Amino acid sequence: MLEIRDLHAAVAGEPILKGLNLTVNAGEVHAIMGPNGSGKSTLANVLAGKDNYEITGGDALFEGKSLADLEPEERAQLGLFLAFQYPVEIPGVSNMEFLKAALEATRKAQGKEEWDSVTLLRKARETCKQVDLDPQFLKRGVNEGFSGGEKKRNEIMQMLLMEPKLALLDETDSGLDIDALQTVARGVNSLRSPERGIVLVTHYQRLLDYIVPDFVHVLSNGQIIKSGGKELAHELEEHGYGWLTGDRNDGKDQSA
Amino acid sequence: MSALLSPEDLKRQALANVQDATESNAENPALTALRDSSLAALKAAVFPGRKTEQWKYTSLQPLADGHLNRRAAAAATPADLPELGDYRLVLVNGRLDESSSALPDGVTLKREASRLEGLTTPFALYNGAALDDAITLEVAANTDVAGTVQVIHYADGDQPAHCNTRLEVVLGTGSRMTLIEQYLGRGPVLTNAVTAIETRDNAHLSHYRLQSEARDSLHIGTLLLRQSGVSRIDSYQLMAGNRLRRNDVRAFIDKSGAELNMNGIFVARDRTHIDNQLCVEHRVPDCTSNQVYRGLAGEKGKAILNGRIHIHPGASGTLAELSNKNLLLNPGAEIYTKPELEIYNDDVKCAHGATVGQLDAGQQFYLQARGVPLAEAKRMLSLGFVNELVMGLPDQTVADWAQPWLAGELGQSRGADEEAA
């Protein structure tokens, strides 16, 4: 489903990813962990196609197509979904209008039956409840005045409605209290299916108590330096990233 | 390329028309006095040129095509004009089409116009000097007009020409009315328009000014508001760019306790032009004015807003606000905005703000990342920028008309093919 081969990428000219390899098959849940500045968010943004995130070498194939050749909207239409670390506020555009535009564009591109506005509203309300978001939020501007937790729940709500083939969650756990974390995890777990791939980018092991990954990868300095099963996350929690990167303080003491 | 047009050329052209028109004066004797006094003032007036401050960003060079040399001929009322009100008046090239027009009880129509304070620009004077027809609506005292009144000014012509169109409205004591002024048209015609509205004590006017004539048309218009009584005016102005659009809006707030609210949206895309010159005159104590304008410009379009608030020495206790936010849709577009406060009294509260920004790259990416194509994302964000004002339109029929209209104006550039070619 996703095949990343020797990927090099730069942000505003500065190399961040330096030969990253990763294969995600349908039905798998992968966690990518790593210290600050290791390139986790860069990987998510490169895959989604953000401006200024440039692929300088290697390739990232999604469903056999090179992502570098595709506009961000084409990637989304193919079934790639990025849950943002920092969801953007869009005053003046209501959540409902936004969902309508997103679902029209993606469902049409994927040859799925289009939803009329009644169906869409019903599904959106149901999905809101699923992630503990007041359906009143549908009328408000996209993420406008939402708390950090509400924004993250809104991302999960969108993901559930859009039913992507591959979901990339960029630090969706950051800034969440334990209740919100469980809500988000329930949402993600409900999407687990043999046809779908999920990639969790996270800093902490905490999320992985609720969404148990099949594979854990450690990203450091733009490369995956270790891969393993879910137990790798526990080892990291115990020893810190310094255990793998050689810097004893990294991950334990950010001021060092 | 046409030769450079000087202020003297413009004046010569304008005066030539009015001298030619003297024969038709007999047609409507009620207009004779206005025409004569306007002509006298016009003879002393100076037309704007490149160095006129209030015309700094607007060139009258498009008139070199000869619009002022020719009056638009009488034309038939088109069949498919929008019906936004319960009652409708239609003026085609400045002349009332009686057969297409109707009015509710309590509103009387006269084919006349008055010499008014504040109509001082050469184009407003020329309008008075050259009128063939004019509409004055009087709303009787204590009448809550049943139904909205739509006045359509339609400009029609195949070659460069001009028409003069004029509407005056007086709201009597204790009356209420919703007035929808709509400017539409076809062809390269200059509409030289004057609208003058007076509100007496306890009158309340909801006023819509919708301007979307043909892309190759020109419009030079004055809106004069006079609150002679303790009254309230809510004015909503929606404007599309055309070859040259110039709006002079002048409000006199003349009775303590009066309230003026003006909201506007203007869109200049595809090399079109809109110039808004607003001037609110607070001449007495304890009045309120609120102005909120949003502008968008794209594809070498050019939009201008100059918002002057003039607080006279005696106008203590004035509350006056002006906000103008603008969005540049791409690098070739231009926006010029200038709030201008002139305050001769210490006991006032005034606020003004003007911004010019661009579409937010982060918002665009967020929409794209959800599958929305870039052009559609831009359209949604542009609509979002003015959405607050559109949602604030109290008349549902106008709001229902405005939403698709704006969606069209903010959609794909109509000049896209031409630019690519």
Interface residues (C-beta under 8 A of the other chain):
Chain A: A48 G49 K50 D51 E71 P72 E73 R75 A76 Q77 L82 F84 P87 V88 I90 P91 G92 V93 E97 F98 A101 A102 A105 T106 A109 G141 V142 Q158 M162
Chain B: D360 A361 G362 Q363 F365 Y366 L367 Q368 A369 R370 G371 V372 P373 L374 E376 A377 M380 L381 L383 G384 F385 V386 N387 E388
